[in-house]
Amino acid sequence: MSTLSLDFSDDIRPLAARLRPVTLDHYVGQQHLIGPGTPLYNAILAGKVYSLILWGPPGTGKTTLAELIAGHADAKLQKLSAVTSGVKDIREAISAAKQRQQQSQQRTLLFVDEVHRFNKAQQDAFLPFIEDGTIIFIGATTENPAFALNNAILSRARVCVLKSLTDTDLRQVIQRALTDDKLGLGARHLTLQAEAEPLLLQLANGDARKLLNILEQAAELTPAANVTLTNSLSQQLITVDIIKQIVPRQLPGFDNHGDMFYDLISAYHKSVRGSDPDAALYWYCRILAGGGDPLYVARRLLAIASEDIGNADPRALTLALNAWDTFSRVGPAEGERAIAQATVYLALAPKSNAVYQAFKQMQQIVAEQPDYPVPLHLRNAPSKLQQQLGHGEGYRYAHNEPGAFAAGERYLPPELANNPLYQPSDRGMEKQLAEKLRYLRQLDANSSQQRYKE
């Protein structure tokens, strides 16, 4: 039985590790941060480094950038992973940094990967040593630092936002991988089929590490000498079919309850609010394809129904509840479709945030102003004593009044009587509510009765 012998080099590390840039010239992407002439680029070249938080998606060069910074600063690079490290590991790293500083005057660049996974106490453990210069602190995170990191850490470090690599960036990575004889796959004389490149870029989704991992696996599956060149050299062709063997279908970008998750939910909500049913369905399907919980979307629909539609179409709230109930009763197959139906309905429903705005304003009034007493005529009077104290006196029972409306009656504390907050829109059913409200307020204005009592 014959076996395929792959002799890339004596280096057994994965391709992505072998091709990790060791100079700024080889670093791909992030030109907005470290392009020639940028402040960070100049600081790195001068060896004048400071504490940083590198925030960006996987495979965008966070670890590589930290290594390059350490090299230019002639600093000892020490790495910690928040996934596997605890306070004991932090103490040991700090102790080693102090000893290094005392014995050789060499600085230590402490790189903490997935720093957002450290809790508050663990993050706080770095603070005094960042401040006294024992360490240059660089944390890498895929989560929004504003939510994932302590303010004390953020105040001592500059946040650098790394972006997903563009297709142009990724093509540079492919080119180097296929042509580098020593560290890459150059010795294999591999060629990427023209039709395979778009698929590879799509699957990589801006992640250089993912791209190189797929490319390396494709190389291992590529038969030797499946193309013969005119110069008698054999060339191996990485085809679409080979790449599809590795990744049969595109794995959607999604990280449950991470930044991507909340970005998709945000896009979904804003698409429904913006009355675009196609966009709303797209983001909904993206959430489903990534393994998101359909009931999370159903809960968001309820929020949209009350926040963005309100009384312009009260049926929206009922339909959203029915979609949730349908999913609970019949399961995902039909239930997901019911949520899709509600999504389209709410996207096309008339929009009004009048209730939402009035509610928020009244919450603010209650929070900021005194607790005004309940007017006597509105107070409960279940006993003779309370009746003698004037509770309920002068209250007009609305059903005994013309049109079941006691014109001129007042229900707010006197201090708030002339501050109407709910202003219905002229859209959907709320247009009718606005007409009704104008009619009732006119009746109040025409009434000569002022029923407030001390």
C-alpha positions in Angstrom: 0.0 0.0 0.0 1.5 3.3 -1.1 1.3 6.4 1.0 1.6 10.0 0.0 4.8 11.6 1.4 4.5 15.3 2.1 7.9 17.0 2.7 7.1 20.6 3.4 10.1 21.0 5.7 11.5 19.8 9.0 9.2 22.2 10.7 6.2 20.3 11.9 4.2 23.3 13.0 0.9 24.1 11.2 1.2 26.3 8.1 -0.4 29.2 9.9 2.3 29.1 12.6 5.2 28.7 10.1 4.0 31.7 8.1 3.5 34.0 11.0 5.2 37.3 10.0 8.4 38.1 11.8 8.8 41.6 10.3 6.4 44.5 9.7 7.0 44.1 5.9 5.4 40.7 6.0 2.5 41.8 8.2 -0.8 41.8 6.1 -3.7 44.1 6.7 -4.5 46.7 9.4 -2.9 49.5 7.4 -5.2 51.9 9.2 -3.2 51.0 12.4 0.3 50.2 11.3 0.6 51.5 7.8 3.8 53.5 7.2 3.6 56.9 8.9 0.9 56.0 11.4 1.6 56.8 15.0 1.7 53.1 16.0 4.0 52.2 13.1 6.4 55.0 14.1 6.2 53.9 17.8 7.0 50.3 16.9 10.0 51.2 14.8 11.3 53.4 17.5 10.8 50.8 20.1 8.6 53.1 22.1 5.7 50.8 23.0 2.9 51.3 25.4 0.1 49.2 26.8 -2.6 48.2 24.2 -5.8 46.4 23.9 -6.1 44.7 20.4 -9.7 44.2 19.6 -10.7 42.3 16.5 -12.1 39.1 14.9 -10.0 35.8 15.0 -7.2 35.5 12.5 -6.6 39.3 12.0 -3.1 39.4 13.4 -3.5 40.3 17.1 -0.9 37.8 18.4 1.5 38.5 15.5 1.3 42.3 16.1 2.2 41.7 19.8 5.2 39.6 18.8 6.4 42.2 16.3 6.1 45.0 19.0 8.1 42.9 21.4 10.8 42.3 18.9 11.2 46.0 18.0 11.2 47.0 21.7 13.8 44.4 22.6 11.4 43.2 25.2 10.9 39.7 26.5 7.6 38.4 25.2 5.6 36.4 27.8 2.3 35.0 26.9 -0.7 34.1 29.0 -4.0 32.7 27.8 -7.0 33.8 29.9 -8.6 30.5 29.0 -6.1 28.4 30.9 -4.5 30.9 33.3 -5.5 32.1 36.8 -4.2 34.5 39.4 -1.3 32.2 40.2 -0.1 32.3 36.6 -0.4 36.1 36.6 1.7 36.3 39.8 4.4 34.1 38.4 4.5 36.2 35.2 4.8 39.4 37.2 7.5 37.9 39.4 9.5 36.8 36.4 9.1 40.3 34.9 10.4 42.0 38.1 13.4 39.6 38.2 14.2 40.3 34.6 14.0 44.0 35.1 16.3 43.9 38.1 18.9 41.5 36.7 19.2 42.6 33.1 17.1 45.8 32.8 15.1 44.1 30.1 11.5 45.0 29.7 8.7 42.4 29.6 5.8 42.5 27.2 3.1 40.5 28.7 0.6 39.4 26.1 -2.7 38.1 27.4 -4.9 36.3 24.8 -8.7 36.2 25.2 -8.2 38.8 28.0 -12.0 39.3 28.2 -12.3 35.9 29.8 -10.5 37.1 33.0 -12.8 38.3 35.7 -12.6 41.6 37.4 -10.2 40.5 40.2 -7.9 38.9 37.6 -7.9 42.0 35.4 -7.2 44.2 38.5 -4.2 42.1 39.3 -2.3 43.7 36.4 -3.0 47.3 37.3 -0.2 48.2 39.6 2.4 46.6 37.4 1.2 48.4 34.3 1.3 51.6 36.2 4.8 51.2 37.6 6.3 49.9 34.3 7.0 46.4 35.4 5.2 45.1 32.3 4.1 46.4 28.9 0.6 45.0 28.8 -1.0 43.9 25.5 -4.4 42.2 25.7 -6.1 40.6 22.8 -9.9 40.2 22.7 -12.6 39.3 20.2 -15.2 41.0 22.4 -16.1 44.7 22.8 -13.7 46.0 25.4 -16.2 48.5 26.6 -18.3 45.7 27.9 -15.7 43.0 28.5 -12.9 44.9 30.3 -12.7 46.9 33.5 -12.6 50.7 33.1 -9.4 50.7 35.1 -7.7 48.6 32.4 -9.1 50.6 29.6 -7.9 53.9 31.2 -4.3 52.5 31.1 -4.2 51.1 27.6 -5.0 52.3 24.1 -7.6 50.3 22.3 -6.7 49.3 18.7 -9.5 48.0 16.5 -8.4 45.3 14.0 -10.6 44.6 11.0 -11.3 41.4 9.2 -8.8 41.0 6.3 -10.0 42.0 2.9 -9.9 39.7 -0.1 -6.8 41.6 -1.3 -5.1 40.9 2.0 -6.0 37.3 1.9 -4.7 36.9 -1.7 -1.3 38.1 -0.4 -1.4 35.4 2.2 -2.3 32.7 -0.4 0.5 33.9 -2.7 3.1 33.7 0.1 1.8 30.3 1.2 2.1 28.8 -2.3 5.4 30.3 -3.2 7.5 30.2 0.0 9.8 27.1 -0.5 11.1 27.1 3.1 8.1 27.8 5.3 5.2 27.5 2.9 4.1 25.0 0.3 6.4 26.3 -2.5 8.2 23.0 -2.8 5.0 21.3 -3.7 4.5 23.4 -6.9 0.8 23.9 -6.0 -1.6 26.0 -8.0 -5.0 27.1 -6.8 -7.7 26.6 -9.5 -9.1 29.9 -10.6 -12.6 28.8 -9.6 -11.4 27.7 -6.2 -10.0 31.0 -5.1 -13.4 32.7 -4.5 -14.6 29.7 -2.5 -11.5 29.8 -0.4 -11.8 33.5 0.3 -15.5 33.1 1.2 -14.8 30.3 3.6 -11.9 32.2 5.2 -14.3 35.1 5.9 -11.5 37.6 6.6 -9.5 35.2 8.9 -6.0 34.4 7.7 -5.5 31.5 10.1 -8.7 29.8 8.9 -7.6 30.4 5.3 -4.1 28.8 5.8 -5.6 25.9 7.7 -8.0 25.1 4.8 -5.2 25.6 2.3 -2.9 23.2 4.2 -5.6 20.5 4.4 -6.3 21.0 0.7 -2.6 20.5 -0.1 -2.6 17.2 1.8 -5.6 16.0 -0.2 -4.3 17.1 -3.6 -3.0 14.2 -5.7 0.6 14.5 -6.8 1.3 15.6 -10.3 -2.3 16.1 -11.5 -1.1 18.7 -13.9 2.0 18.6 -16.1 3.8 21.8 -17.1 5.5 22.4 -20.4 8.9 22.6 -18.6 8.5 19.0 -17.5 7.9 20.0 -13.9 4.8 18.5 -12.3 2.3 20.9 -10.7 -0.5 20.0 -8.3 -3.9 21.7 -8.7 -6.0 22.5 -5.7 -9.6 22.3 -7.1 -13.0 23.4 -5.9 -13.9 19.8 -5.2 -10.9 19.3 -3.0 -11.8 22.4 -0.9 -15.4 21.2 -0.7 -14.2 17.9 0.7 -12.7 19.8 3.6 -15.6 22.2 4.2 -18.7 20.8 2.6 -20.7 24.0 3.3 -19.9 27.4 4.4 -19.9 27.7 8.2 -21.7 30.9 9.0 -20.0 33.5 11.1 -21.7 33.3 14.5 -20.6 33.3 18.1 -23.4 32.7 20.5 -23.7 35.7 22.9 -20.5 37.3 21.5 -20.2 40.5 19.4 -21.2 38.7 16.2 -24.4 37.5 17.9 -25.4 40.9 19.1 -24.5 42.5 15.7 -26.8 40.1 13.9 -29.6 40.7 16.4 -29.1 44.5 16.0 -29.2 44.2 12.2 -32.4 42.2 12.5 -34.1 44.6 14.8 -33.1 47.6 12.7 -34.3 45.9 9.5 -37.8 45.3 11.0 -37.8 48.9 12.4 -36.8 50.1 8.9 -39.6 48.3 7.2 -37.4 46.0 5.1 -38.8 42.5 5.2 -36.1 41.0 2.9 -33.3 42.3 5.1 -35.1 41.2 8.2 -35.5 37.6 6.8 -31.9 37.6 5.8 -30.6 38.4 9.3 -33.1 36.0 10.8 -31.8 33.2 8.6 -28.2 34.1 9.4 -29.0 33.7 13.1 -30.7 30.3 12.4 -27.8 29.1 10.2 -25.3 30.0 13.0 -27.2 27.9 15.5 -29.0 30.9 17.2 -32.1 30.3 19.3 -35.2 31.2 17.3 -37.0 32.1 20.6 -34.4 34.8 21.2 -35.6 36.3 17.9 -39.2 35.8 19.0 -38.5 37.7 22.2 -36.9 40.5 20.2 -40.1 40.7 18.1 -42.1 41.3 21.2 -39.8 44.2 22.0 -40.1 45.6 18.5 -43.9 45.3 18.7 -44.1 47.5 21.8 -41.1 49.8 21.1 -41.3 50.5 17.4 -44.9 49.7 16.4 -46.9 50.3 19.5 -50.5 51.4 19.0 -50.0 52.1 15.3 -50.9 48.4 15.0 -51.7 46.7 18.3 -52.1 43.4 16.4 -48.3 43.2 16.0 -47.9 42.3 19.7 -50.5 39.5 19.4 -49.0 38.1 16.2 -45.5 38.1 17.9 -46.9 36.3 20.9 -48.7 33.8 18.6 -45.5 33.1 16.7 -43.7 32.3 20.0 -46.6 30.1 21.1 -46.6 28.3 17.7 -42.9 27.5 18.0 -43.4 26.1 21.6 -46.4 24.0 20.4 -45.2 22.5 17.1 -41.4 22.8 17.2 -38.7 24.3 15.0 -39.8 23.3 11.5 -43.2 25.1 11.6 -42.3 27.3 14.5 -39.4 29.0 12.7 -41.7 29.7 9.8 -44.2 31.3 12.1 -41.5 33.6 13.5 -40.6 34.4 9.8 -44.3 35.3 9.2 -44.4 37.6 12.2 -41.1 39.1 11.1 -42.5 40.1 7.7 -45.8 41.4 9.3 -43.9 43.6 11.8 -41.5 44.9 9.1 -44.5 46.1 7.1 -46.6 47.3 10.0 -47.0 51.1 10.5 -44.4 52.3 13.0 -44.8 54.5 16.1 -42.6 54.9 19.1 -45.0 57.3 20.8 -45.8 54.9 23.7 -42.2 54.1 24.1 -41.2 57.7 24.3 -44.0 58.7 26.7 -43.2 55.7 28.9 -39.5 56.6 29.1 -40.3 60.3 29.8 -42.7 59.4 32.6 -40.1 57.1 34.1 -37.6 59.9 34.1 -40.2 62.3 35.8 -40.9 59.7 38.5 -37.2 59.2 39.1 -36.3 62.9 39.3 -39.3 64.6 40.9 -40.9 64.2 44.3 -43.4 61.6 45.2 -46.5 63.7 44.7 -49.5 62.6 46.9 -52.5 60.9 45.3 -55.2 63.6 44.9 -58.0 63.0 47.5 -60.7 62.3 45.0 -58.6 59.4 43.5 -57.8 57.8 46.8 -59.3 54.5 48.0 -62.0 54.8 50.6 -63.0 51.3 51.9 -63.7 52.5 55.4 -65.8 55.3 57.1 -62.6 56.8 58.5 -61.1 57.3 55.1 -64.4 58.7 53.8 -64.4 61.2 56.7 -60.9 62.2 55.7 -62.2 63.1 52.2 -60.9 60.0 50.3 -62.8 59.6 47.1 -64.9 62.7 47.7 -66.0 64.4 44.5 -64.8 61.5 42.3 -67.0 61.3 39.1 -67.7 57.7 37.9 -66.9 57.8 34.2 -69.7 55.4 33.2 -72.3 57.8 34.6 -71.1 60.6 32.4 -72.0 61.3 28.7 -69.9 59.1 26.5 -68.4 57.5 29.6 -66.1 60.4 29.9 -66.0 62.8 32.8 -65.0 66.0 31.1 -62.7 68.2 33.2 -61.8 65.4 35.6 -58.2 65.3 36.5 -56.2 62.2 37.3 -52.6 63.4 37.5 -51.1 65.2 40.5 -51.6 69.0 40.1 -47.9 69.5 39.6 -48.0 67.4 36.4 -51.4 68.3 35.1 -50.3 70.4 32.1 -47.6 68.1 30.7 -49.1 65.7 28.1 -46.5 63.1 27.1 -48.3 60.6 24.9 -48.5 62.1 21.4 -49.9 59.5 18.9 -48.5 59.5 15.4 -50.6 59.9 12.3 -49.8 56.3 11.2 -52.0 53.2 11.3 -54.5 52.8 14.1 -52.7 55.4 16.1 -54.1 58.0 13.8 -57.6 57.2 15.1 -56.3 57.3 18.7 -54.8 60.7 18.0 -58.2 62.0 16.8 -59.9 60.5 19.9 -57.3 62.1 22.2 -57.8 65.5 20.5 -61.6 65.2 21.0 -61.3 64.3 24.7 -58.8 67.0 25.4 -61.2 69.5 23.7 -64.0 68.3 26.0 -61.7 68.9 29.0 -60.8 72.4 27.7 -64.5 73.3 27.3 -65.3 72.0 30.8 -65.4 74.6 33.5 -65.0 72.1 36.2 -61.6 71.9 38.0 -61.8 69.0 40.4 -58.4 69.0 42.1 -58.7 69.2 45.9 -55.9 69.5 48.4 
